[in-house]
Amino acid sequence: MFDRFEFTFKKCDSLKDSSILDIGCGTGVYCMEFANKGAARIVGIDIAPSMIEFSKSTAEELSVLEKCEFICGNILNHNFTERFDYIIAMGFFDYSKDSELLFQKISKMKPKKFIASFPKYTMLGGIQRYIRYNIIKNCPIYYYKESDVVQSFKSFGCSNYELLSLNTGFVISVEFNWFLNILL
């Protein structure tokens, strides 16, 4: 978890006055850090009302609520009319069966960078997570192969990426080549 956090902020090269979309923001940890590091506007979206309320409360306690907006909803159903400099999805794909739909939506939003984490199956972690999430919480967990994720990004015109493999998954930072796509 700490490696994902460090990777994310290392890849966001210029946060001053930037706009951020945090997909599956959870408790808002990334949102608060973006606000503290100078981002002008941070939007967190999550389907869990309790996470949104917690994020709002924490942002208010940390005096960053004026920079943050938290939306309870499904990213695929929400119509954003603004463009974001950075879009992140940390932990989101653990619960998402089909990454292609989100990739299509992000590609239309045309961020400067997209940074996300993807879980990979490991024997010990896979068994523990299956019991904890699938059986106890009735919440399926999904796993990804590195090659499939990279290929998906390439199919959307993204050839400039950096991938870091971790024990339980990997994180990827993708720069979209909007200028080249316009010329082609």
Backbone hydrogen bonds, N-H to C=O, Kabsch-Sander energy under -0.5 kcal/mol:
donor,donor_aa,acceptor,acceptor_aa,energy
5,F,1,M,-1.9
6,E,2,F,-2.5
7,F,3,D,-2.6
8,T,4,R,-2.4
9,F,5,F,-1.9
10,K,6,E,-1.7
11,K,7,F,-1.8
12,C,8,T,-0.9
13,D,11,K,-1.4
17,D,38,G,-1.9
18,S,15,L,-2.5
20,I,41,R,-2.5
21,L,86,Y,-2.1
22,D,43,V,-3.2
23,I,21,L,-0.7
23,I,88,I,-3.1
24,G,45,I,-2.3
25,C,22,D,-0.7
25,C,45,I,-1.7
28,G,25,C,-2.4
32,M,28,G,-2.6
33,E,29,V,-1.8
34,F,30,Y,-2.7
35,A,31,C,-2.2
36,N,32,M,-2.4
37,K,33,E,-1.7
38,G,35,A,-1.3
39,A,34,F,-2.3
40,A,18,S,-1.8
41,R,18,S,-1.8
42,I,67,K,-2.8
43,V,20,I,-2.6
44,G,69,E,-2.8
45,I,22,D,-2.5
46,D,71,I,-2.1
51,M,48,A,-0.6
52,I,48,A,-1.8
53,E,49,P,-2.5
54,F,50,S,-2.1
55,S,51,M,-2.5
56,K,52,I,-2.5
57,S,53,E,-2.3
58,T,54,F,-2.6
59,A,55,S,-2.7
60,E,56,K,-2.1
61,E,57,S,-2.3
62,L,58,T,-2.2
63,S,60,E,-1.2
64,V,59,A,-2.8
65,L,59,A,-0.9
67,K,64,V,-1.6
68,C,64,V,-0.8
68,C,65,L,-0.6
69,E,42,I,-2.3
71,I,44,G,-3.0
73,G,46,D,-2.0
73,G,71,I,-0.8
75,I,73,G,-0.5
77,N,74,N,-1.4
78,H,74,N,-1.2
80,F,78,H,-0.9
85,D,19,S,-1.0
86,Y,19,S,-2.0
87,I,113,K,-2.2
88,I,21,L,-2.9
89,A,115,I,-2.1
91,G,89,A,-0.7
93,F,117,S,-0.6
94,D,91,G,-0.6
95,Y,92,F,-1.7
96,S,93,F,-0.7
97,K,95,Y,-0.6
99,S,97,K,-0.6
102,L,98,D,-0.7
103,F,99,S,-2.5
104,Q,100,E,-2.3
105,K,101,L,-2.0
106,I,102,L,-2.9
107,S,103,F,-2.5
108,K,104,Q,-1.6
109,M,105,K,-1.2
110,K,106,I,-1.1
112,K,85,D,-1.6
113,K,85,D,-1.7
114,F,174,V,-2.2
115,I,87,I,-2.4
116,A,172,I,-2.2
117,S,89,A,-2.0
118,F,170,F,-2.8
120,K,168,T,-2.1
126,G,122,T,-3.1
127,I,123,M,-1.9
128,Q,124,L,-2.1
129,R,125,G,-2.8
130,Y,126,G,-2.0
131,I,127,I,-2.2
132,R,128,Q,-2.7
133,Y,129,R,-3.0
134,N,129,R,-0.8
134,N,130,Y,-0.6
135,I,130,Y,-1.9
136,I,131,I,-2.4
137,K,132,R,-1.1
139,C,133,Y,-3.1
142,Y,94,D,-2.8
144,Y,119,P,-2.7
149,V,145,K,-1.8
150,V,146,E,-2.4
151,Q,147,S,-2.2
152,S,148,D,-2.0
153,F,149,V,-2.1
154,K,150,V,-2.2
155,S,151,Q,-2.0
156,F,152,S,-0.6
156,F,153,F,-1.2
157,G,154,K,-1.9
158,C,153,F,-1.8
159,S,157,G,-0.8
160,N,175,E,-0.7
161,Y,159,S,-0.9
162,E,173,S,-2.2
164,L,171,V,-2.8
166,L,169,G,-3.5
170,F,118,F,-2.4
171,V,164,L,-2.3
172,I,116,A,-2.6
173,S,162,E,-2.6
174,V,114,F,-3.1
174,V,172,I,-0.5
175,E,160,N,-3.0
176,F,112,K,-1.0
176,F,174,V,-0.5
177,N,157,G,-0.7
178,W,176,F,-1.0
181,N,177,N,-2.0
182,I,178,W,-1.9
183,L,179,F,-1.7
184,L,180,L,-1.7
